[in-house]
Amino acid sequence: MSTIDTPLKAREILDALDHQKRLSAFGGIELPQAYAVIAEMKRLRTARGEKVLGRKIGFTNRTIWDEYKVFAPIWGYMYDTTLFDASAARNVNLSKFAEPRLEPEIAFGFARAPEAGMSPAQIFDCVDWVSHGFEIVQSHYPDWKFTAPDTVANNALHGAFFLGKKVSAVKNRAAWVEALARFDIFLFRNDVLIDRGDASNVLDGPLFAIKHLLELLKDDPHNPPVAAGEVITTGTVTRAWPVTPGEIWRTEVSGLTLPGIELSFS
């Protein structure tokens, strides 16, 4: 395992995020070192006034593991500069993202802190609301060529997340848990259906993705567990699709009481 200068690497990656610069793959580092980098990057970002709002989980969709050569989920932080209300951002400028791709996902707002070892139903008991949204993921490593630690250090490839309508999860919790294991999302580009994904793609369902995150954080000496008030996004239900200016993307959701979402890009 290589040694790295964690503060230096965090500053380098943050500079790439700020200015759309390309990065070279690390080579030889392991996941714990990469999570130490994003912990330091969080310190730098909060010191300049950004606020952590939650976490994004990535690579939960097993159907894309071979494509990217990443074979387990990862996670990164979301900030008040990267998490947005979709209704207030219907046209998104792509110029600030590096090789952007689009992912339809399910997101959760937590009223109470979930804990490692909880079942999916127990995790959902901590949830205040459920939403469906789009994440823009990006790669500062050219042509999306990287290792798993590279992706973590690049804040899990997080660019921005656009939240749709927040639907209360307080009632009918058992029905929600069942539905979250069985839904489908249909993805349209310029009104042409290009992909369909189902709940099982996301580690058998979004609640299982959160369960995996909680286990990762339990053994992480650099990053805190999920807290009450955090928003957690659970990974793409379809493939991650390249997105370019002039396109309009939308979704339809089947099996959940969540509306679809639509964004245009410039």
N, C-alpha and C positions, 0 to 999 in steps of 0.2 A: 504494500500500500504506500503510495506517495504521500509526502507531507506537503501541505500548502500553507500559505500565509492567509488565514481566513479573513482578516480585515481588508487586506489588499484585494483579494478576490471578490469580496462583497462590493467594494467600491468600483471595481472594474465592471462587474455585471450591472450594478445600478447605473453606471454611466452608459452602458449599452442600452438599458431599458429607457433611459431618459432621452437618448439621442439616436436611437435606431441603428446602433453600431453592430457589426458582426463580431462574433466570438469564435475562438478556437476551442475545440473540445478539450476538456481537462486532461484525460488520460491517466488512469491509474488510481484515481481517488474512489472512495467508497461512499455509500449512502450516508452514514453518520457524519462524514465530513461535509457533504453537500447540505445536510440539514443544519449544520453549524453555520454555513455560509448564509442561508436564508434567515437564520436567527440574527446574525450580525446585520444583514441587510434590513431586517425589520427595525433594528435599533437605529440605523441611519435614517430610515424613512420617517419613523416617529419623531426623531430629533428635529427633523425639518418641518414637522407639523402635520404629517399624514397620520391617519387613524386606522388601526386595524378593525375591520368589520366582520371578518370571518375567514374561512378557509375554502379553497377549491380542491377537490380530489380529482386526479387525472389518471388516465390509463386504467379505469375500472372496466372498460369495454374489452372483453377478451377477444372479440373478433378483429381488433386492430393491433393486437400485440405483435403478430408476425410482421405487419407492415412497418412498424417503427422499431422493432427489435427491443422493445421494453416489455417485460413479462410479469409485471406486478404493479399495483397502484402506487401512486405518489401523491404528494399534496404540497400546496403553497398557500401563501397569505393573500387575502383580498383587502383592499384599502378603500377609504372614502374617495380616492382618486381613480378607482377601477371598478367599483360596484355602483350601478346606476338603475334608475327606474326606466323601464323600456318605454313607457308612455311619454316620457319627457325627452327621449332621445331616439326618435323614429328614423332619423337619418344620421348615419355614423360615418365619420371621416376615417378612412383606413390608412392615411399617410403616416400616422404615428405608430403603426404596428409593423413588425418584421415578418414577412411571409405569412400573413394572417390566414387562419382557417376558422370555420364556424362549427359550433357544437350545440345541439339541442339537449338540454339537461333539466333535471328536477332539483329544486333547491328547498331548503328547510330553514325556518327561523326558530331558534331554541329559546324557550321561556326558562328552562332549567338546564343545568349542565348535565349532559349524559356522561356515563362512566364506562370504562373498559369492563368487559364481562357481561354487559347488558344484552338481553335478547333484542331482536328487532322491535317487538311490541313494547318492551321497556324503553327503548330509545325513543320510539314514537310518543310515548307518554310525556316526554320532555319537550315535544315540539309544540310551538304556538301556531305556526302557519306553514303552508306548503305553496310553492310557486313553480312555474315552468318558465325557463328563460333560455337565452342564447349566451354562450361564452365565445368570445374571440380568443383563440389561443394563437401563440406566435412562437417562432423559433429564431433566435439570434445566431444559431448555428446553421450555416448555409445548407439549403436543400433538405432541411429536417434530418440531418445526419448527426446522431448523438448517442450517448449511453444514458442509462437511467440516472446516474449521479449528475450528468450534465443537465438533464431536464429539471431535476430538483433545484440545482443551483440557479437556474434561470427562472426561479420562482414557479416551478412546475408548469412552465410555458404559459402562464396566465397573462392575458392582455387586458381584458375587460369582461364584465358580466352584466347583462341587461335583464333585470327581473321583470317578469310579467305580474299579473294580478296575484296578490297574496290571499289565499283562501284559508279560512280558519280551520284548524285541526282539532278544535276542542271537543266537537261532537262526533259520534260514530267512529271512534278511534279504531275499533276492530275492523270495521269495513274499510277504512283507509289502509290499514296494514295489509289486508288481503289484496286490495286494488293496486297497491304499490308494487306488488309482485307479478302483475298481469297486464299492465297497460301497454299501449303502442303509441309511437309518435311517427307521424308522416311528415317528411321534409320536402318542401317545394322551393325551387329556384325559378323566379320569373313565371310562376304559376305552373311549372312542370314538375311533377312528382319525380324526385331523383333518389330518394332513399326512404326506408322504413326500418325502425328499430323497435325492439320490445324490451320490457323490463328485465328479462333474464340476461340481456347483454351486459348489464351493469352489476357484475358480481352476484347475479340472481335477483337483483332488485336494489334500489337506491339505499334502503335501510341497511343492507349488508355492506354497502360501500362505507357508510358511516361507522358501522361496527368495525370494519377493517381500520379505518382512520383512528378510532379510539385505541385500538390495540397498538398501532404504530406509536402513538403519542405516549402511551404508558411507558415505553422503553426509550423515550427520547430525552436525553439530559439537557438539551438546548432549547426546547420549545415547550410551552405550557399546554395543558389539556384544554379541550373545548370548554368555553365558559358560557354561562347564560347570556343571551343577547346576541350570540354569534349567528351568522348566516353560513350555512354549509351547502356547497354545490357538489353534485355527486358524480359528475363525469358524463361523457356523451353517450346517448342512447343509439345513435347512428355512427357512421364514419365521420371523421373530421374533414370537412370539405373546404377546399380553397375558395376564398371569396374575393371578388374584385369590384372596383367602382362601377356603378351603374346597375348593379344587380339588386333585386328585391327577394328576400328570403322570408318564408313563413312556415308555420307548422300547423298541424291539426293533431289533437290529442284524443285518443280513444281509450276508455276504461277508467279515466280519472275525471273528477269534476273540476278540471282546470281548462281555461281557454287556451287556444293557440296563441302564437306571438308572431309579429311581423316587423321586420326592420329593412330599411333600404340603406345602401352604401354608396359613398362618394369618395 
